[in-house]
Structures are given as C-alpha cells and as structure tokens.
C-alpha cells in the first residue's frame, strides 16, 4: 500500500513539474505584453492571447523530448510496481 501512495505522490509531482515550464512561459509573456499595454495605453484584451499560445507551444516543442522521457520512466516504474504486486499475490 505504501508503494502505491509513493507512486501517486510521484505522479502528482511529475504533473506539477511537467506543467511548470509552459505555465511559466505563458506567465512571463503575459506579464511582458501587459506591461507593454500599460506603457502604450493599448487596452485590447485579445492582444495577450496569441503571444501566450505561441510561447506555450514553443516551450512544449522544445521540452517535448525531456517530457516524454520523464513520462516514460514514470510509466515504466508504475507498470513494474503493478507486476511486482501481482506476482506477490
């Protein structure tokens, strides 16, 4: 039972780490665009949307290999744990 709790905890941390980079990119781009809007007094709400999407997609494309490798390692550990538990019974 403790092994499954540790696996669930690791899974939640993995979700947090994998989503952190795209969210940070979106946050930084949104902050820069908002600062630009405040300085130029442009009050267009849709202006922040496209740069945020582009930044998020770029970060995902750049880190996709690392993300997939990390997910693969986690999935391998999860399946190995399931196999271990089924053999023990």
ABEGO torsion letter per residue (X at the ends): XAAAAAAAAAAAAAAAAAAAAAAAAAAAAAAAAAAAAAAAGBBBAAAAAAAAAAAAAAAAAAAAAAAAAAAAAAAAAAAAAAAAAAAAX
